[in-house]
Structures are given as C-alpha cells and as structure tokens.
C-alpha cells in the first residue's frame, strides 16, 4: 500500500482508514533518552512495539535531516550555517531513540497540533505523547522532548525516510525487527542515486503525479526537470530534500545520479489547474513503470491546456503525443492540423471545462504564461467575478434610480 492508497471513512463518532492497523513513530530526543525504560513501559501498555532502535545521523546532514523531518523548507540561497536552529536544538544530538508501534484499535478524530494544524489524528498516540512530554517537562523543563507521528499519513512520510523502504515494508507487514542501532541519514540526504530510488520513496511518502515528460521514467530523464502535481508541496519537497527558492517554495532543485534536476511542484489550490480538476487528476491517477501519472484523458486535456494556454507556442514534442492519445481514445473531433488555431483549441477546452464545471483561473505563480487569445474562449473565474459585481451594481442602481431609467439601462446592456 502506498501513501495515496490510504483512505478514511467516517463512522458514528470517529474516523477509520483502510489499513488493518495503525502505526506510529515515537522519537526520543536528547533530553528524553534517560526516560527510555519508562517510555517503553508506557508504550507497551497501549501498543505493540515493532522496533526499538538508536538512529544516528551524520554531522554533515544533521541540519538538513531535521528540517526535512519537520517539513521545513531548505532555502537554496541560504547556507546551512545560517539556517534557523529550532529543530536541531530541540532534537539535541545526532542520535536519538526511535520506537515504531502498532495500534490495533486506533481512535481517529480531528485534533489540533502544537503547530496549530487541525487534522485527522490518532488520539491514542497524541494523548500518550502529551502524557510523556508532561512527565519529562515536570522534571527537566524540556518542552518537546518526545516527537511522534500523529496520523497514518505522517507515519508514511517519516518512517520510510528515516528507515528506508525495506525496513518500512517489513514494519507495515507487522514484522518485529531487532536492530540496536541504525547509522544513516534520511533517504536522499546526499542526493539520489537513481530515479528508481527517488520514486520508490515518493510512492510511499506523497500523493503526487508527474504531469508530463514521464515516458522514459524511471530509467532516464533527458530534460533534467520534473513537473509534478501534489496536494502538499512542502511534504513533496521535504521528501526529496529539495533546495527550494525562497520566494517560490514550489520550485527547487535536487540531485539525481550527480546531476541537477529542476522541480516545478504544482499543487491543489495554486490555480495552475482549476482546483477541482487538480483533485480529480490526483484521485484518478495511474502508474507507469512505478511512476504515478495522469489518467490518459486527463493527460490529454491537461497537456493541451498547458501547450496552448500556459505557453506562447506549442512545443513540437507535444504534437505527436496529443495525436497519439486522441487516436487511442477515439477523439474523432480532435484535428491536430488546427492546433495553431487559438479559437478552435479554446472552444475544445471550453467544452471540456463546461462539462466538468471547471474554470480558468489566473495561477498564483506569476511566471506562468497566459495566452489570452485562447483564454478568452474558456469559461473563467474572471467572468464569475464580473457577473457578481454587475449584479451587485444593478441592485444598487435599482435602489436609487427610477424604474424607467433602470429598464433603459438594461436594454442598453443587452445590446452591448
């Protein structure tokens, strides 16, 4: 089971996911190490302990590991010596104790975390973590001496990064592991040896898909870039250890096989695609050679939209791809020879948008090209805003103008 396979449903008074059991990590930072035996006893009373080990990170990657684990951006323009020290100060040293536990009777509902997030959380885990923290704080005044994953998605994000895919899979199968010490950084801390390694981690840690240029993945990536869609750009960037741009954290760079690779991380709500469309693409994605990609119909329309709306000119490489998909899906109405016709393509996209109640939205990323010659033929949130304010103004005019004058103005409007 991968990250995006996890689904929740609501029961009478709680929520339940589709795994047979719940799992969580408990990390004992430096100030909690003296309480290891006591914490083990408390964990055994509530859960089944699958792994108890000491994790040791390298000095070189300590700061990076801490930032990634806590999903904090790694800024490409700031040397690590100038990074904020909050997380590594809290952790205290390069080694810590890790427990992985299994909970056969999780209690999920919406909880509010220390970081003020309100998200589905296993209260069994959260309450015990808070109890342990209170014990330690009462004695040594260390406030966040113990860390835990609060829910199954957070476990799927953190455990594979800390332990690697092989150990994670064994734990997910309920296997107990005896290993006193594991000396390793987070996966990908020194870059990725291959795209295969990269996507193995992504599949377990994120809900994502590669938007285009995926045909040769995971074997090679001649373009040296990745255009992806996700529902959490920071979790995606942290999983890969991306160096992110300060003013555009959804863009960054990673290293794969000693080569720099550019990242464009599009996410639900950024208006790169209409929000409902982005959600639908993620919910219906498929796999190709172990890489998540859009379903073929979504690939066709999203690529057509990208090629004509988000670019000043259609790239030659997109033309045969669009034609091939159209043939495979029996899109007899698609005429590749008319791809240069802005009105024709705009009307095609508009027909698709109207059927699915999608709208063109100006993207938050101001660097994305806007081909107005095509956009003007597509239903847009601009028009929704226009209609809203028109109705509002009409209402005010009706209040202050004579009825005959209002009727004349409406006739003029219809003619316009």
HUWOKA-V646120 format. One record per residue. N is the residue number from 0. RES is the residue in three letters. PSI is psi in whole degrees, -180 to 180 (NA if undefined). Layout:
n=N res=RES psi=PSI
n=N res=RES psi=PSI
This chain:
n=0 res=UNK psi=134
n=1 res=UNK psi=171
n=2 res=UNK psi=-49
n=3 res=UNK psi=-5
n=4 res=UNK psi=-14
n=5 res=UNK psi=125
n=6 res=UNK psi=143
n=7 res=UNK psi=145
n=8 res=UNK psi=151
n=9 res=UNK psi=130
n=10 res=UNK psi=-164
n=11 res=UNK psi=-55
n=12 res=UNK psi=9
n=13 res=UNK psi=-172
n=14 res=UNK psi=150
n=15 res=UNK psi=136
n=16 res=UNK psi=176
n=17 res=UNK psi=17
n=18 res=UNK psi=153
n=19 res=UNK psi=-26
n=20 res=UNK psi=165
n=21 res=UNK psi=157
n=22 res=UNK psi=154
n=23 res=UNK psi=152
n=24 res=UNK psi=139
n=25 res=UNK psi=121
n=26 res=UNK psi=128
n=27 res=UNK psi=107
n=28 res=UNK psi=180
n=29 res=UNK psi=-48
n=30 res=UNK psi=-11
n=31 res=UNK psi=-10
n=32 res=UNK psi=-40
n=33 res=UNK psi=-16
n=34 res=UNK psi=14
n=35 res=UNK psi=-49
n=36 res=UNK psi=-44
n=37 res=UNK psi=-42
n=38 res=UNK psi=-40
n=39 res=UNK psi=-45
n=40 res=UNK psi=-44
n=41 res=UNK psi=-39
n=42 res=UNK psi=-41
n=43 res=UNK psi=-28
n=44 res=UNK psi=-25
n=45 res=UNK psi=-32
n=46 res=UNK psi=175
n=47 res=UNK psi=122
n=48 res=UNK psi=121
n=49 res=UNK psi=-29
n=50 res=UNK psi=134
n=51 res=UNK psi=118
n=52 res=UNK psi=166
n=53 res=UNK psi=127
n=54 res=UNK psi=132
n=55 res=UNK psi=123
n=56 res=UNK psi=156
n=57 res=UNK psi=155
n=58 res=UNK psi=-38
n=59 res=UNK psi=-41
n=60 res=UNK psi=10
n=61 res=UNK psi=-51
n=62 res=UNK psi=-43
n=63 res=UNK psi=-44
n=64 res=UNK psi=-45
n=65 res=UNK psi=-44
n=66 res=UNK psi=-44
n=67 res=UNK psi=-43
n=68 res=UNK psi=-39
n=69 res=UNK psi=11
n=70 res=UNK psi=50
n=71 res=UNK psi=134
n=72 res=UNK psi=140
n=73 res=UNK psi=108
n=74 res=UNK psi=131
n=75 res=UNK psi=-24
n=76 res=UNK psi=7
n=77 res=UNK psi=118
n=78 res=UNK psi=150
n=79 res=UNK psi=-24
n=80 res=UNK psi=-22
n=81 res=UNK psi=7
n=82 res=UNK psi=152
n=83 res=UNK psi=148
n=84 res=UNK psi=12
n=85 res=UNK psi=-50
n=86 res=UNK psi=-43
n=87 res=UNK psi=-30
n=88 res=UNK psi=-40
n=89 res=UNK psi=-43
n=90 res=UNK psi=-44
n=91 res=UNK psi=-38
n=92 res=UNK psi=171
n=93 res=UNK psi=-8
n=94 res=UNK psi=145
n=95 res=UNK psi=165
n=96 res=UNK psi=132
n=97 res=UNK psi=127
n=98 res=UNK psi=136
n=99 res=UNK psi=125
n=100 res=UNK psi=157
n=101 res=UNK psi=132
n=102 res=UNK psi=113
n=103 res=UNK psi=-10
n=104 res=UNK psi=64
n=105 res=UNK psi=155
n=106 res=UNK psi=93
n=107 res=UNK psi=133
n=108 res=UNK psi=180
n=109 res=UNK psi=124
n=110 res=UNK psi=158
n=111 res=UNK psi=122
n=112 res=UNK psi=174
n=113 res=UNK psi=-33
n=114 res=UNK psi=9
n=115 res=UNK psi=8
n=116 res=UNK psi=143
n=117 res=UNK psi=109
n=118 res=UNK psi=161
n=119 res=UNK psi=127
n=120 res=UNK psi=147
n=121 res=UNK psi=107
n=122 res=UNK psi=-26
n=123 res=UNK psi=-42
n=124 res=UNK psi=-49
n=125 res=UNK psi=-44
n=126 res=UNK psi=-40
n=127 res=UNK psi=-39
n=128 res=UNK psi=-46
n=129 res=UNK psi=-36
n=130 res=UNK psi=-45
n=131 res=UNK psi=-43
n=132 res=UNK psi=-41
n=133 res=UNK psi=-40
n=134 res=UNK psi=-48
n=135 res=UNK psi=-41
n=136 res=UNK psi=-38
n=137 res=UNK psi=-22
n=138 res=UNK psi=-40
n=139 res=UNK psi=4
n=140 res=UNK psi=25
n=141 res=UNK psi=119
n=142 res=UNK psi=-44
n=143 res=UNK psi=55
n=144 res=UNK psi=-20
n=145 res=UNK psi=136
n=146 res=UNK psi=147
n=147 res=UNK psi=159
n=148 res=UNK psi=135
n=149 res=UNK psi=-18
n=150 res=UNK psi=173
n=151 res=UNK psi=-33
n=152 res=UNK psi=-40
n=153 res=UNK psi=-36
n=154 res=UNK psi=-44
n=155 res=UNK psi=-28
n=156 res=UNK psi=-48
n=157 res=UNK psi=-43
n=158 res=UNK psi=-46
n=159 res=UNK psi=-35
n=160 res=UNK psi=-41
n=161 res=UNK psi=-44
n=162 res=UNK psi=-20
n=163 res=UNK psi=160
n=164 res=UNK psi=-42
n=165 res=UNK psi=-51
n=166 res=UNK psi=-39
n=167 res=UNK psi=-44
n=168 res=UNK psi=-40
n=169 res=UNK psi=-43
n=170 res=UNK psi=-39
n=171 res=UNK psi=-28
n=172 res=UNK psi=4
n=173 res=UNK psi=12
n=174 res=UNK psi=134
n=175 res=UNK psi=135
n=176 res=UNK psi=130
n=177 res=UNK psi=111
n=178 res=UNK psi=110
n=179 res=UNK psi=-36
n=180 res=UNK psi=141
n=181 res=UNK psi=113
n=182 res=UNK psi=97
n=183 res=UNK psi=150
n=184 res=UNK psi=179
n=185 res=UNK psi=149
n=186 res=UNK psi=136
n=187 res=UNK psi=12
n=188 res=UNK psi=-33
n=189 res=UNK psi=28
n=190 res=UNK psi=174
n=191 res=UNK psi=135
n=192 res=UNK psi=-26
n=193 res=UNK psi=165
n=194 res=UNK psi=-29
n=195 res=UNK psi=-46
n=196 res=UNK psi=-43
n=197 res=UNK psi=-49
n=198 res=UNK psi=-26
n=199 res=UNK psi=-42
n=200 res=UNK psi=-45
n=201 res=UNK psi=-40
n=202 res=UNK psi=-33
n=203 res=UNK psi=-23
n=204 res=UNK psi=-8
n=205 res=UNK psi=155
n=206 res=UNK psi=107
n=207 res=UNK psi=169
n=208 res=UNK psi=153
n=209 res=UNK psi=124
n=210 res=UNK psi=-38
n=211 res=UNK psi=168
n=212 res=UNK psi=26
n=213 res=UNK psi=-2
n=214 res=UNK psi=-34
n=215 res=UNK psi=-2
n=216 res=UNK psi=150
n=217 res=UNK psi=17
n=218 res=UNK psi=-42
n=219 res=UNK psi=164
n=220 res=UNK psi=80
n=221 res=UNK psi=-27
n=222 res=UNK psi=-17
n=223 res=UNK psi=37
n=224 res=UNK psi=161
n=225 res=UNK psi=123
n=226 res=UNK psi=114
n=227 res=UNK psi=162
n=228 res=UNK psi=137
n=229 res=UNK psi=175
n=230 res=UNK psi=1
n=231 res=UNK psi=94
n=232 res=UNK psi=-33
n=233 res=UNK psi=-39
n=234 res=UNK psi=-39
n=235 res=UNK psi=-49
n=236 res=UNK psi=-41
n=237 res=UNK psi=-37
n=238 res=UNK psi=-37
n=239 res=UNK psi=-10
n=240 res=UNK psi=36
n=241 res=UNK psi=142
n=242 res=UNK psi=111
n=243 res=UNK psi=149
n=244 res=UNK psi=137
n=245 res=UNK psi=-43
n=246 res=UNK psi=-11
n=247 res=UNK psi=76
n=248 res=UNK psi=-10
n=249 res=UNK psi=5
n=250 res=UNK psi=148
n=251 res=UNK psi=-168
n=252 res=UNK psi=149
n=253 res=UNK psi=172
n=254 res=UNK psi=128
n=255 res=UNK psi=123
n=256 res=UNK psi=42
n=257 res=UNK psi=20
n=258 res=UNK psi=142
n=259 res=UNK psi=135
n=260 res=UNK psi=130
n=261 res=UNK psi=143
n=262 res=UNK psi=131
n=263 res=UNK psi=108
n=264 res=UNK psi=103
n=265 res=UNK psi=145
n=266 res=UNK psi=158
n=267 res=UNK psi=122
n=268 res=UNK psi=-7
n=269 res=UNK psi=-3
n=270 res=UNK psi=13
n=271 res=UNK psi=-43
n=272 res=UNK psi=156
n=273 res=UNK psi=140
n=274 res=UNK psi=-45
n=275 res=UNK psi=-36
n=276 res=UNK psi=-44
n=277 res=UNK psi=-44
n=278 res=UNK psi=-44
n=279 res=UNK psi=-40
n=280 res=UNK psi=-42
n=281 res=UNK psi=-37
n=282 res=UNK psi=-25
n=283 res=UNK psi=13
n=284 res=UNK psi=161
n=285 res=UNK psi=173
n=286 res=UNK psi=146
n=287 res=UNK psi=113
n=288 res=UNK psi=39
n=289 res=UNK psi=11
n=290 res=UNK psi=133
n=291 res=UNK psi=132
n=292 res=UNK psi=168
n=293 res=UNK psi=150
n=294 res=UNK psi=152
n=295 res=UNK psi=-39
n=296 res=UNK psi=-41
n=297 res=UNK psi=-36
n=298 res=UNK psi=-45
n=299 res=UNK psi=-55
n=300 res=UNK psi=-36
n=301 res=UNK psi=-35
n=302 res=UNK psi=-40
n=303 res=UNK psi=-43
n=304 res=UNK psi=-47
n=305 res=UNK psi=-46
n=306 res=UNK psi=-36
n=307 res=UNK psi=-33
n=308 res=UNK psi=-39
n=309 res=UNK psi=3
n=310 res=UNK psi=145
n=311 res=UNK psi=-24
n=312 res=UNK psi=143
n=313 res=UNK psi=127
n=314 res=UNK psi=139
n=315 res=UNK psi=-36
n=316 res=UNK psi=-21
n=317 res=UNK psi=-25
n=318 res=UNK psi=-53
n=319 res=UNK psi=-30
n=320 res=UNK psi=-47
n=321 res=UNK psi=-42
n=322 res=UNK psi=-41
n=323 res=UNK psi=-45
n=324 res=UNK psi=-43
n=325 res=UNK psi=-40
n=326 res=UNK psi=-46
n=327 res=UNK psi=-35
n=328 res=UNK psi=5
n=329 res=UNK psi=44
n=330 res=UNK psi=79
n=331 res=UNK psi=-20
n=332 res=UNK psi=-12
n=333 res=UNK psi=125
n=334 res=UNK psi=100
n=335 res=UNK psi=-27
n=336 res=UNK psi=-13
n=337 res=UNK psi=16
n=338 res=UNK psi=-27
n=339 res=UNK psi=-11
n=340 res=UNK psi=106
n=341 res=UNK psi=-41
n=342 res=UNK psi=-43
n=343 res=UNK psi=-50
n=344 res=UNK psi=-40
n=345 res=UNK psi=-40
n=346 res=UNK psi=-35
n=347 res=UNK psi=-50
n=348 res=UNK psi=-38
n=349 res=UNK psi=-39
n=350 res=UNK psi=-41
n=351 res=UNK psi=-44
n=352 res=UNK psi=-43
n=353 res=UNK psi=-41
n=354 res=UNK psi=-37
n=355 res=UNK psi=5
n=356 res=UNK psi=39
n=357 res=UNK psi=158
n=358 res=UNK psi=147
n=359 res=UNK psi=136
n=360 res=UNK psi=142
n=361 res=UNK psi=121
n=362 res=UNK psi=151
n=363 res=UNK psi=-32
n=364 res=UNK psi=104
n=365 res=UNK psi=-11
n=366 res=UNK psi=-10
n=367 res=UNK psi=129
n=368 res=UNK psi=146
n=369 res=UNK psi=106
n=370 res=UNK psi=93
n=371 res=UNK psi=-25
n=372 res=UNK psi=-27
n=373 res=UNK psi=-42
n=374 res=UNK psi=-35
n=375 res=UNK psi=-15
n=376 res=UNK psi=0
n=377 res=UNK psi=138
n=378 res=UNK psi=138
n=379 res=UNK psi=154
n=380 res=UNK psi=-17
n=381 res=UNK psi=-42
n=382 res=UNK psi=-37
n=383 res=UNK psi=-44
n=384 res=UNK psi=-39
n=385 res=UNK psi=-47
n=386 res=UNK psi=-39
n=387 res=UNK psi=-50
n=388 res=UNK psi=-31
n=389 res=UNK psi=-47
n=390 res=UNK psi=-40
n=391 res=UNK psi=-43
n=392 res=UNK psi=-41
n=393 res=UNK psi=-42
n=394 res=UNK psi=-41
n=395 res=UNK psi=-39
n=396 res=UNK psi=-40
n=397 res=UNK psi=-33
n=398 res=UNK psi=-31
n=399 res=UNK psi=-18
n=400 res=UNK psi=155
n=401 res=UNK psi=152
n=402 res=UNK psi=-43
n=403 res=UNK psi=-41
n=404 res=UNK psi=-41
n=405 res=UNK psi=-41
n=406 res=UNK psi=-41
n=407 res=UNK psi=-43
n=408 res=UNK psi=-38
n=409 res=UNK psi=-38
n=410 res=UNK psi=-42
n=411 res=UNK psi=-41
n=412 res=UNK psi=-43
n=413 res=UNK psi=-37
n=414 res=UNK psi=-34
n=415 res=UNK psi=NA
